[in-house]
Amino acid sequence: VLHVTPYTADAWAYGGIARLGATLVRGLAARGHEVTVCATDACTASARLDAGVQHSRLRAWPPFATSAGVTIRIFPNLSNRLAYQQLFLPLGLSRFLARSARTFDVAHLHACRNMPGVVAAYHLRRAGVPYVIAPNGTAPRIERRHTAKRAFDVVFGHRVVGGAARLVAVSEAERRQFIAMGIDDAAIRLIPNPLDLDEFTPPIARGHFRQHVVGGPGPIVMFLGRLSPRKRLDVLVRGFARLGRSDAWLVIVGNDAGAADDARRTASALGVADRTIFAGLLSGRARLEALADADVVVYPSEDEIFGLVPLEALLSGTPVVVADDSGCAEVIGATGGGQIVPLGDPDALALAIGHVLRSPHAWRMEAAEGAARARLAYGPDRVCAELDDLYREI
């Protein structure tokens, strides 16, 4: 099995797709498959995966195994700066796939509108190897760069999607997106995203994040994710300001992707800047410690077709509030452990947050029950079994 993705699980600045791919790969290997991952060296806005690779002419890193059955090949981007703007130009990937595409039985391409996927689709079609695409919310033209996305679709994207044997929708909301784009429902398979349950063993201890980042008492209202306009931090800040809780903290965790300055200005204008903390990007267990120390995690996002962070919050023991816009509400509605509010409504958001803060123990019990349902529905064994069936089907 070949998996092609623009980034690896270590590229925390790029959001959840990279981590989801790593969980799938480990689960597939555990089922006996031989999995090769092709990815670029993108990591953050200013750093590559390997600090020693600046503007390298290397064709690829030497392949290395992360576990039995998994081989990872990293291809340096022509420009790390362009990669952070979503223009991934991996040196050597085309040469590798021209030589090796025929050795795979099936391939899995992650996200839409990226050159690694375009290169892979071209060589896979020539080799007669079927592939699936998992857009994970990237298929519609939303948020920014609409003209560039339209041009990409005309030149590359329609051919890549048209050549796919199947498209994977992670929620009914994403399935509806595909159908609205003109994709035949028969070509769509609904397979949810997996949760990396190993991250939560041993259980996440509380207190470390509060002590070192917040530094004081009072309830913590938290957002964790990429700070992009689609995440609707403007609504979160306005909702927090309407809480009427002078003892509460608003903690915003994540790397700036175009929305941080506006959120800071809004917090200042509404008089809550002294109670708003921008904690920056957290990775690994540090982000789970942050989620565990929050009293409520708020995800007011627009066009959120799944929402990994709210589920991770539940697994960390923390209740959530999410917007009703799309798949995230669908997921939390099924698991419980949180409240669902209208998209873009700061008053409803403030009421929901206040409800949690008034009954913290009861809501932590709700979160624990939601976490148990999430483990059953989104455990990697179950998800990878469904993916295994899809691979065999095509």
WOPERA-V639276 format. One record per pair of residues at least 12 apart in sequence whose ideal C-beta (glycine too) atoms are under 8 Angstrom apart, sorted by sequence separation. I is the first residue (numbers start at 1). GAP is how many residues later the second one is. D is the distance in whole Angstrom. If there is no record, write none. Layout:
# WOPERA-V639276
i->I gap->GAP d->D
i->I gap->GAP d->D
This chain:
# WOPERA-V639276
i->5 gap->12 d->7
i->6 gap->12 d->8
i->9 gap->12 d->7
i->25 gap->12 d->6
i->41 gap->12 d->6
i->61 gap->12 d->7
i->77 gap->12 d->6
i->78 gap->12 d->8
i->109 gap->12 d->7
i->141 gap->12 d->8
i->264 gap->12 d->8
i->297 gap->12 d->7
i->310 gap->12 d->6
i->320 gap->12 d->6
i->5 gap->13 d->6
i->9 gap->13 d->4
i->60 gap->13 d->6
i->61 gap->13 d->4
i->77 gap->13 d->6
i->78 gap->13 d->6
i->107 gap->13 d->6
i->175 gap->13 d->6
i->223 gap->13 d->6
i->237 gap->13 d->7
i->263 gap->13 d->8
i->297 gap->13 d->6
i->339 gap->13 d->4
i->8 gap->14 d->7
i->60 gap->14 d->7
i->61 gap->14 d->8
i->76 gap->14 d->7
i->77 gap->14 d->7
i->236 gap->14 d->7
i->264 gap->14 d->7
i->60 gap->15 d->5
i->61 gap->15 d->8
i->75 gap->15 d->4
i->76 gap->15 d->5
i->175 gap->15 d->6
i->263 gap->15 d->8
i->307 gap->15 d->6
i->5 gap->16 d->5
i->21 gap->16 d->8
i->59 gap->16 d->8
i->60 gap->16 d->8
i->75 gap->16 d->6
i->76 gap->16 d->8
i->117 gap->16 d->7
i->167 gap->16 d->6
i->236 gap->16 d->8
i->297 gap->16 d->4
i->322 gap->16 d->6
i->324 gap->16 d->5
i->339 gap->16 d->7
i->75 gap->17 d->5
i->107 gap->17 d->5
i->250 gap->17 d->7
i->320 gap->17 d->6
i->321 gap->17 d->6
i->322 gap->17 d->8
i->323 gap->17 d->7
i->324 gap->17 d->7
i->339 gap->17 d->7
i->3 gap->18 d->6
i->58 gap->18 d->6
i->75 gap->18 d->5
i->172 gap->18 d->7
i->260 gap->18 d->6
i->291 gap->18 d->8
i->304 gap->18 d->8
i->310 gap->18 d->6
i->319 gap->18 d->6
i->320 gap->18 d->4
i->321 gap->18 d->5
i->322 gap->18 d->6
i->323 gap->18 d->6
i->324 gap->18 d->6
i->325 gap->18 d->4
i->101 gap->19 d->8
i->169 gap->19 d->5
i->171 gap->19 d->8
i->221 gap->19 d->6
i->233 gap->19 d->7
i->294 gap->19 d->7
i->304 gap->19 d->7
i->319 gap->19 d->5
i->320 gap->19 d->8
i->321 gap->19 d->8
i->322 gap->19 d->8
i->323 gap->19 d->7
i->324 gap->19 d->6
i->41 gap->20 d->8
i->56 gap->20 d->5
i->104 gap->20 d->8
i->167 gap->20 d->6
i->168 gap->20 d->8
i->169 gap->20 d->7
i->170 gap->20 d->8
i->307 gap->20 d->7
i->311 gap->20 d->7
i->319 gap->20 d->8
i->321 gap->20 d->6
i->323 gap->20 d->4
i->3 gap->21 d->7
i->18 gap->21 d->8
i->75 gap->21 d->7
i->112 gap->21 d->7
i->166 gap->21 d->6
i->167 gap->21 d->5
i->168 gap->21 d->6
i->169 gap->21 d->5
i->170 gap->21 d->7
i->171 gap->21 d->7
i->291 gap->21 d->6
i->297 gap->21 d->5
i->299 gap->21 d->6
i->300 gap->21 d->8
i->301 gap->21 d->8
i->302 gap->21 d->7
i->304 gap->21 d->6
i->305 gap->21 d->6
i->306 gap->21 d->5
i->307 gap->21 d->3
i->310 gap->21 d->7
i->314 gap->21 d->7
i->323 gap->21 d->8
i->3 gap->22 d->6
i->97 gap->22 d->6
i->101 gap->22 d->4
i->107 gap->22 d->6
i->109 gap->22 d->6
i->139 gap->22 d->8
i->161 gap->22 d->7
i->165 gap->22 d->8
i->166 gap->22 d->7
i->167 gap->22 d->7
i->168 gap->22 d->8
i->169 gap->22 d->8
i->170 gap->22 d->5
i->221 gap->22 d->8
i->250 gap->22 d->7
i->291 gap->22 d->5
i->296 gap->22 d->7
i->297 gap->22 d->7
i->298 gap->22 d->7
i->299 gap->22 d->7
i->300 gap->22 d->7
i->301 gap->22 d->6
i->303 gap->22 d->6
i->304 gap->22 d->6
i->305 gap->22 d->4
i->306 gap->22 d->7
i->310 gap->22 d->6
i->53 gap->23 d->5
i->55 gap->23 d->8
i->73 gap->23 d->7
i->93 gap->23 d->6
i->97 gap->23 d->6
i->101 gap->23 d->6
i->104 gap->23 d->8
i->106 gap->23 d->7
i->107 gap->23 d->7
i->108 gap->23 d->7
i->109 gap->23 d->7
i->111 gap->23 d->8
i->112 gap->23 d->5
i->164 gap->23 d->7
i->166 gap->23 d->5
i->168 gap->23 d->5
i->170 gap->23 d->5
i->295 gap->23 d->7
i->296 gap->23 d->6
i->297 gap->23 d->5
i->298 gap->23 d->5
i->299 gap->23 d->5
i->300 gap->23 d->5
i->302 gap->23 d->5
i->303 gap->23 d->6
i->304 gap->23 d->6
i->305 gap->23 d->8
i->314 gap->23 d->5
i->50 gap->24 d->8
i->55 gap->24 d->8
i->105 gap->24 d->7
i->106 gap->24 d->6
i->107 gap->24 d->4
i->108 gap->24 d->5
i->109 gap->24 d->5
i->110 gap->24 d->6
i->111 gap->24 d->6
i->252 gap->24 d->7
i->288 gap->24 d->7
i->292 gap->24 d->4
i->294 gap->24 d->5
i->296 gap->24 d->7
i->297 gap->24 d->8
i->298 gap->24 d->8
i->299 gap->24 d->7
i->301 gap->24 d->7
i->304 gap->24 d->4
i->307 gap->24 d->6
i->311 gap->24 d->7
i->314 gap->24 d->7
i->49 gap->25 d->6
i->90 gap->25 d->7
i->94 gap->25 d->5
i->98 gap->25 d->6
i->101 gap->25 d->7
i->102 gap->25 d->4
i->104 gap->25 d->5
i->106 gap->25 d->7
i->107 gap->25 d->7
i->109 gap->25 d->7
i->111 gap->25 d->6
i->113 gap->25 d->7
i->227 gap->25 d->7
i->234 gap->25 d->8
i->250 gap->25 d->6
i->251 gap->25 d->8
i->252 gap->25 d->7
i->255 gap->25 d->7
i->287 gap->25 d->8
i->291 gap->25 d->4
i->292 gap->25 d->6
i->296 gap->25 d->6
i->306 gap->25 d->6
i->307 gap->25 d->7
i->88 gap->26 d->5
i->89 gap->26 d->6
i->90 gap->26 d->6
i->93 gap->26 d->5
i->97 gap->26 d->4
i->101 gap->26 d->4
i->102 gap->26 d->8
i->106 gap->26 d->8
i->108 gap->26 d->7
i->110 gap->26 d->7
i->112 gap->26 d->4
i->219 gap->26 d->7
i->233 gap->26 d->5
i->237 gap->26 d->6
i->241 gap->26 d->8
i->249 gap->26 d->6
i->250 gap->26 d->5
i->251 gap->26 d->5
i->252 gap->26 d->5
i->253 gap->26 d->5
i->254 gap->26 d->8
i->255 gap->26 d->4
i->292 gap->26 d->6
i->1 gap->27 d->6
i->36 gap->27 d->8
i->86 gap->27 d->7
i->88 gap->27 d->5
i->93 gap->27 d->8
i->97 gap->27 d->8
i->102 gap->27 d->7
i->111 gap->27 d->5
i->112 gap->27 d->5
i->133 gap->27 d->7
i->221 gap->27 d->6
i->227 gap->27 d->5
i->233 gap->27 d->8
i->236 gap->27 d->8
i->248 gap->27 d->7
i->249 gap->27 d->8
i->250 gap->27 d->7
i->252 gap->27 d->7
i->253 gap->27 d->7
i->254 gap->27 d->6
i->291 gap->27 d->6
i->301 gap->27 d->6
i->14 gap->28 d->7
i->48 gap->28 d->7
i->86 gap->28 d->7
i->87 gap->28 d->7
i->88 gap->28 d->6
i->94 gap->28 d->8
i->101 gap->28 d->6
i->133 gap->28 d->6
i->139 gap->28 d->8
i->219 gap->28 d->7
i->220 gap->28 d->7
i->221 gap->28 d->7
i->222 gap->28 d->8
i->223 gap->28 d->8
i->225 gap->28 d->8
i->226 gap->28 d->5
i->227 gap->28 d->7
i->231 gap->28 d->6
i->234 gap->28 d->6
i->238 gap->28 d->7
i->249 gap->28 d->6
i->251 gap->28 d->6
i->253 gap->28 d->8
i->254 gap->28 d->8
i->288 gap->28 d->5
i->310 gap->28 d->7
i->321 gap->28 d->7
i->338 gap->28 d->8
i->8 gap->29 d->8
i->48 gap->29 d->7
i->90 gap->29 d->7
i->94 gap->29 d->7
i->218 gap->29 d->4
i->219 gap->29 d->5
i->220 gap->29 d->5
i->221 gap->29 d->5
i->222 gap->29 d->5
i->223 gap->29 d->5
i->224 gap->29 d->4
i->225 gap->29 d->5
i->226 gap->29 d->6
i->227 gap->29 d->5
i->228 gap->29 d->4
i->229 gap->29 d->6
i->233 gap->29 d->7
i->234 gap->29 d->7
i->237 gap->29 d->5
i->241 gap->29 d->4
i->246 gap->29 d->8
i->253 gap->29 d->6
i->299 gap->29 d->6
i->337 gap->29 d->5
i->338 gap->29 d->8
i->13 gap->30 d->7
i->217 gap->30 d->7
i->218 gap->30 d->6
i->219 gap->30 d->7
i->221 gap->30 d->7
i->222 gap->30 d->8
i->223 gap->30 d->7
i->224 gap->30 d->6
i->227 gap->30 d->5
i->228 gap->30 d->6
i->229 gap->30 d->5
i->233 gap->30 d->4
i->237 gap->30 d->5
i->241 gap->30 d->7
i->336 gap->30 d->6
i->337 gap->30 d->4
i->8 gap->31 d->5
i->11 gap->31 d->5
i->13 gap->31 d->4
i->60 gap->31 d->8
i->133 gap->31 d->5
i->218 gap->31 d->6
i->220 gap->31 d->6
i->222 gap->31 d->7
i->223 gap->31 d->7
i->226 gap->31 d->5
i->227 gap->31 d->7
i->228 gap->31 d->6
i->241 gap->31 d->5
i->321 gap->31 d->5
i->337 gap->31 d->8
i->1 gap->32 d->5
i->3 gap->32 d->6
i->5 gap->32 d->7
i->7 gap->32 d->6
i->11 gap->32 d->5
i->12 gap->32 d->8
i->13 gap->32 d->7
i->48 gap->32 d->5
i->59 gap->32 d->6
i->60 gap->32 d->4
i->131 gap->32 d->7
i->132 gap->32 d->6
i->135 gap->32 d->7
i->227 gap->32 d->5
i->234 gap->32 d->6
i->238 gap->32 d->7
i->240 gap->32 d->6
i->321 gap->32 d->6
i->337 gap->32 d->6
i->338 gap->32 d->7
i->1 gap->33 d->7
i->2 gap->33 d->8
i->3 gap->33 d->7
i->4 gap->33 d->8
i->5 gap->33 d->8
i->6 gap->33 d->7
i->7 gap->33 d->6
i->10 gap->33 d->6
i->11 gap->33 d->7
i->37 gap->33 d->7
i->39 gap->33 d->7
i->41 gap->33 d->5
i->47 gap->33 d->7
i->58 gap->33 d->7
i->59 gap->33 d->3
i->60 gap->33 d->8
i->131 gap->33 d->6
i->132 gap->33 d->6
i->133 gap->33 d->8
i->134 gap->33 d->8
i->135 gap->33 d->8
i->137 gap->33 d->8
i->216 gap->33 d->8
i->227 gap->33 d->5
i->229 gap->33 d->8
i->233 gap->33 d->8
i->237 gap->33 d->7
i->336 gap->33 d->6
i->337 gap->33 d->2
i->1 gap->34 d->5
i->2 gap->34 d->5
i->3 gap->34 d->5
i->4 gap->34 d->5
i->5 gap->34 d->5
i->6 gap->34 d->6
i->35 gap->34 d->6
i->36 gap->34 d->8
i->37 gap->34 d->7
i->39 gap->34 d->8
i->40 gap->34 d->7
i->41 gap->34 d->7
i->46 gap->34 d->8
i->57 gap->34 d->7
i->58 gap->34 d->7
i->131 gap->34 d->6
i->132 gap->34 d->5
i->133 gap->34 d->5
i->134 gap->34 d->4
i->136 gap->34 d->6
i->253 gap->34 d->7
i->336 gap->34 d->4
i->337 gap->34 d->7
i->1 gap->35 d->7
i->2 gap->35 d->8
i->3 gap->35 d->7
i->4 gap->35 d->8
i->7 gap->35 d->5
i->34 gap->35 d->5
i->35 gap->35 d->5
i->36 gap->35 d->5
i->37 gap->35 d->5
i->38 gap->35 d->5
i->39 gap->35 d->6
i->40 gap->35 d->6
i->41 gap->35 d->5
i->42 gap->35 d->6
i->56 gap->35 d->8
i->130 gap->35 d->4
i->132 gap->35 d->7
i->133 gap->35 d->7
i->139 gap->35 d->8
i->214 gap->35 d->6
i->237 gap->35 d->7
i->321 gap->35 d->7
i->335 gap->35 d->4
i->2 gap->36 d->7
i->6 gap->36 d->6
i->7 gap->36 d->8
i->33 gap->36 d->6
i->35 gap->36 d->7
i->36 gap->36 d->8
i->37 gap->36 d->7
i->39 gap->36 d->7
i->40 gap->36 d->7
i->41 gap->36 d->6
i->45 gap->36 d->8
i->59 gap->36 d->7
i->60 gap->36 d->6
i->113 gap->36 d->6
i->132 gap->36 d->6
i->134 gap->36 d->7
i->227 gap->36 d->7
i->240 gap->36 d->8
i->335 gap->36 d->8
i->337 gap->36 d->8
i->32 gap->37 d->7
i->34 gap->37 d->8
i->36 gap->37 d->7
i->38 gap->37 d->7
i->40 gap->37 d->5
i->43 gap->37 d->8
i->59 gap->37 d->8
i->137 gap->37 d->7
i->140 gap->37 d->5
i->214 gap->37 d->7
i->253 gap->37 d->6
i->319 gap->37 d->5
i->336 gap->37 d->6
i->337 gap->37 d->8
i->11 gap->38 d->7
i->29 gap->38 d->6
i->42 gap->38 d->7
i->118 gap->38 d->5
i->121 gap->38 d->7
i->125 gap->38 d->5
i->136 gap->38 d->8
i->139 gap->38 d->6
i->213 gap->38 d->7
i->332 gap->38 d->8
i->335 gap->38 d->4
i->10 gap->39 d->6
i->29 gap->39 d->6
i->30 gap->39 d->8
i->41 gap->39 d->8
i->45 gap->39 d->5
i->113 gap->39 d->5
i->121 gap->39 d->4
i->124 gap->39 d->8
i->135 gap->39 d->7
i->139 gap->39 d->7
i->237 gap->39 d->7
i->251 gap->39 d->7
i->334 gap->39 d->7
i->335 gap->39 d->5
i->26 gap->40 d->8
i->29 gap->40 d->3
i->44 gap->40 d->7
i->113 gap->40 d->7
i->140 gap->40 d->8
i->8 gap->41 d->7
i->26 gap->41 d->6
i->28 gap->41 d->8
i->29 gap->41 d->5
i->42 gap->41 d->4
i->75 gap->41 d->8
i->140 gap->41 d->7
i->300 gap->41 d->8
i->302 gap->41 d->6
i->42 gap->42 d->7
i->118 gap->42 d->6
i->121 gap->42 d->6
i->139 gap->42 d->6
i->302 gap->42 d->8
i->335 gap->42 d->7
i->40 gap->43 d->6
i->113 gap->43 d->8
i->117 gap->43 d->6
i->121 gap->43 d->8
i->251 gap->43 d->7
i->300 gap->43 d->7
i->334 gap->43 d->7
i->26 gap->44 d->7
i->113 gap->44 d->6
i->300 gap->44 d->8
i->319 gap->44 d->4
i->25 gap->45 d->6
i->112 gap->45 d->7
i->319 gap->45 d->7
i->42 gap->46 d->6
i->318 gap->46 d->7
i->317 gap->47 d->6
i->319 gap->47 d->6
i->320 gap->47 d->8
i->40 gap->48 d->5
i->112 gap->48 d->8
i->319 gap->48 d->4
i->112 gap->49 d->7
i->300 gap->49 d->6
i->318 gap->49 d->6
i->40 gap->50 d->5
i->317 gap->50 d->6
i->109 gap->51 d->8
i->298 gap->51 d->7
i->317 gap->51 d->7
i->319 gap->51 d->8
i->38 gap->52 d->8
i->40 gap->53 d->8
i->314 gap->53 d->5
i->313 gap->54 d->7
i->317 gap->54 d->7
i->38 gap->55 d->6
i->109 gap->55 d->8
i->298 gap->55 d->7
i->314 gap->56 d->5
i->315 gap->56 d->5
i->132 gap->57 d->8
i->136 gap->57 d->7
i->296 gap->57 d->6
i->314 gap->57 d->4
i->38 gap->58 d->7
i->224 gap->58 d->7
i->38 gap->59 d->8
i->86 gap->59 d->8
i->239 gap->59 d->8
i->315 gap->59 d->7
i->296 gap->60 d->4
i->314 gap->60 d->6
i->315 gap->60 d->8
i->239 gap->61 d->8
i->295 gap->61 d->7
i->296 gap->61 d->7
i->236 gap->62 d->6
i->295 gap->62 d->6
i->214 gap->63 d->7
i->224 gap->63 d->6
i->311 gap->63 d->5
i->8 gap->64 d->7
i->213 gap->64 d->7
i->236 gap->64 d->5
i->235 gap->65 d->5
i->295 gap->65 d->6
i->8 gap->66 d->7
i->213 gap->66 d->5
i->224 gap->66 d->6
i->224 gap->67 d->6
i->233 gap->67 d->8
i->296 gap->67 d->7
i->311 gap->67 d->7
i->36 gap->68 d->7
i->222 gap->68 d->7
i->231 gap->68 d->8
i->232 gap->68 d->4
i->222 gap->69 d->7
i->231 gap->69 d->7
i->232 gap->69 d->6
i->231 gap->70 d->5
i->232 gap->70 d->6
i->13 gap->71 d->8
i->230 gap->71 d->6
i->231 gap->71 d->8
i->222 gap->72 d->4
i->230 gap->72 d->5
i->220 gap->73 d->6
i->221 gap->73 d->7
i->224 gap->73 d->7
i->230 gap->73 d->6
i->220 gap->74 d->5
i->221 gap->74 d->7
i->222 gap->74 d->7
i->223 gap->74 d->7
i->225 gap->74 d->7
i->230 gap->74 d->8
i->220 gap->75 d->5
i->221 gap->75 d->6
i->222 gap->75 d->5
i->223 gap->75 d->6
i->40 gap->76 d->6
i->219 gap->76 d->4
i->220 gap->76 d->8
i->222 gap->76 d->7
i->223 gap->76 d->7
i->225 gap->76 d->8
i->6 gap->77 d->8
i->39 gap->77 d->7
i->209 gap->77 d->8
i->213 gap->77 d->7
i->219 gap->77 d->8
i->221 gap->77 d->6
i->223 gap->77 d->8
i->38 gap->78 d->7
i->214 gap->79 d->8
i->6 gap->80 d->8
i->209 gap->80 d->5
i->204 gap->81 d->7
i->208 gap->81 d->5
i->209 gap->81 d->5
i->6 gap->82 d->5
i->38 gap->82 d->7
i->206 gap->83 d->8
i->209 gap->83 d->7
i->210 gap->83 d->5
i->24 gap->84 d->8
i->204 gap->84 d->5
i->205 gap->84 d->7
i->209 gap->84 d->4
i->225 gap->84 d->5
i->143 gap->85 d->7
i->144 gap->85 d->7
i->204 gap->85 d->6
i->208 gap->85 d->7
i->224 gap->85 d->5
i->143 gap->86 d->6
i->199 gap->86 d->7
i->206 gap->86 d->5
i->207 gap->86 d->7
i->143 gap->87 d->5
i->204 gap->87 d->7
i->205 gap->87 d->7
i->206 gap->87 d->6
i->142 gap->88 d->7
i->200 gap->88 d->7
i->204 gap->88 d->4
i->235 gap->88 d->8
i->21 gap->89 d->5
i->199 gap->89 d->6
i->224 gap->89 d->8
i->232 gap->91 d->7
i->17 gap->93 d->6
i->17 gap->94 d->6
i->222 gap->96 d->8
i->2 gap->99 d->8
i->2 gap->102 d->4
i->1 gap->103 d->7
i->4 gap->103 d->7
i->1 gap->104 d->7
i->2 gap->104 d->7
i->3 gap->104 d->7
i->4 gap->104 d->7
i->5 gap->104 d->8
i->6 gap->104 d->7
i->242 gap->104 d->6
i->1 gap->105 d->6
i->2 gap->105 d->4
i->3 gap->105 d->5
i->4 gap->105 d->5
i->5 gap->105 d->4
i->6 gap->105 d->6
i->241 gap->105 d->8
i->242 gap->105 d->6
i->1 gap->106 d->7
i->2 gap->106 d->7
i->4 gap->106 d->7
i->5 gap->106 d->7
i->1 gap->107 d->7
i->3 gap->107 d->7
i->239 gap->107 d->4
i->243 gap->107 d->5
i->6 gap->108 d->5
i->238 gap->108 d->4
i->239 gap->108 d->7
i->242 gap->108 d->4
i->235 gap->109 d->6
i->239 gap->109 d->8
i->245 gap->109 d->7
i->248 gap->109 d->7
i->6 gap->110 d->5
i->235 gap->110 d->7
i->239 gap->110 d->3
i->240 gap->110 d->7
i->243 gap->110 d->6
i->244 gap->110 d->8
i->5 gap->111 d->7
i->6 gap->111 d->8
i->206 gap->111 d->8
i->232 gap->111 d->7
i->235 gap->111 d->5
i->238 gap->111 d->8
i->239 gap->111 d->4
i->243 gap->111 d->6
i->4 gap->112 d->5
i->204 gap->112 d->5
i->232 gap->112 d->7
i->245 gap->112 d->7
i->4 gap->113 d->6
i->193 gap->113 d->5
i->195 gap->113 d->8
i->204 gap->113 d->7
i->236 gap->113 d->7
i->240 gap->113 d->7
i->144 gap->114 d->7
i->192 gap->114 d->7
i->203 gap->114 d->8
i->235 gap->114 d->6
i->239 gap->114 d->7
i->243 gap->114 d->8
i->193 gap->115 d->6
i->200 gap->115 d->5
i->4 gap->116 d->4
i->20 gap->116 d->7
i->195 gap->116 d->6
i->200 gap->116 d->7
i->195 gap->117 d->7
i->2 gap->118 d->7
i->197 gap->118 d->8
i->17 gap->119 d->5
i->16 gap->120 d->8
i->195 gap->120 d->7
i->17 gap->121 d->8
i->2 gap->122 d->8
i->2 gap->127 d->8
i->177 gap->128 d->7
i->2 gap->129 d->8
i->174 gap->131 d->4
i->173 gap->132 d->5
i->174 gap->132 d->8
i->221 gap->132 d->6
i->171 gap->134 d->5
i->170 gap->135 d->6
i->171 gap->135 d->6
i->170 gap->136 d->5
i->221 gap->136 d->8
i->219 gap->138 d->5
i->192 gap->139 d->8
i->219 gap->141 d->7
i->174 gap->152 d->8
i->173 gap->153 d->4
i->174 gap->153 d->6
i->173 gap->154 d->4
i->171 gap->155 d->7
i->172 gap->155 d->7
i->171 gap->156 d->3
i->170 gap->157 d->7
i->173 gap->157 d->6
i->172 gap->158 d->6
i->171 gap->159 d->5
i->143 gap->160 d->7
i->171 gap->160 d->7
i->142 gap->161 d->5
i->140 gap->163 d->7
i->137 gap->166 d->7
i->27 gap->167 d->6
i->137 gap->167 d->7
i->137 gap->168 d->4
i->136 gap->169 d->7
i->137 gap->169 d->7
i->24 gap->170 d->6
i->136 gap->170 d->7
i->23 gap->171 d->5
i->23 gap->172 d->7
i->20 gap->173 d->5
i->23 gap->173 d->5
i->20 gap->174 d->7
i->22 gap->174 d->8
i->16 gap->177 d->8
i->19 gap->177 d->7
i->197 gap->178 d->6
i->195 gap->179 d->6
i->195 gap->180 d->7
i->197 gap->182 d->6
i->195 gap->183 d->5
i->197 gap->183 d->7
i->194 gap->184 d->6
i->195 gap->184 d->7
i->196 gap->184 d->7
i->192 gap->185 d->7
i->193 gap->185 d->7
i->194 gap->185 d->7
i->195 gap->185 d->7
i->192 gap->186 d->6
i->194 gap->186 d->4
i->194 gap->189 d->4
i->137 gap->190 d->8
i->193 gap->190 d->7
i->194 gap->190 d->7
i->192 gap->191 d->6
i->191 gap->192 d->6
i->191 gap->195 d->5
i->191 gap->196 d->6
i->189 gap->197 d->8
i->191 gap->199 d->7
i->189 gap->201 d->5
i->15 gap->210 d->7
i->45 gap->210 d->7
i->15 gap->211 d->5
i->44 gap->211 d->7
i->14 gap->212 d->8
i->13 gap->213 d->8
i->168 gap->219 d->8
i->168 gap->222 d->7
i->166 gap->224 d->6
i->166 gap->227 d->8
i->166 gap->228 d->6
i->165 gap->229 d->4
i->44 gap->237 d->8
i->13 gap->242 d->5
i->12 gap->243 d->8
i->132 gap->258 d->7
i->132 gap->259 d->8
i->132 gap->262 d->7
i->130 gap->264 d->5
i->13 gap->268 d->6
i->12 gap->269 d->6
i->12 gap->270 d->8
i->12 gap->271 d->4
i->12 gap->272 d->8
i->10 gap->273 d->8
i->12 gap->275 d->8
i->108 gap->279 d->8
i->106 gap->285 d->5
i->105 gap->286 d->8
i->20 gap->288 d->7
i->106 gap->288 d->6
i->19 gap->289 d->7
i->16 gap->292 d->4
i->16 gap->293 d->7
i->30 gap->351 d->8
i->27 gap->353 d->4
i->31 gap->353 d->6
i->26 gap->354 d->7
i->27 gap->354 d->7
i->30 gap->354 d->7
i->31 gap->354 d->7
i->33 gap->355 d->8
i->24 gap->356 d->7
i->27 gap->356 d->7
i->28 gap->356 d->5
i->23 gap->357 d->5
i->27 gap->357 d->3
i->31 gap->357 d->6
i->24 gap->359 d->7
i->28 gap->359 d->7
i->24 gap->360 d->6
i->27 gap->360 d->8
i->28 gap->360 d->7
i->24 gap->363 d->7
i->1 gap->390 d->7
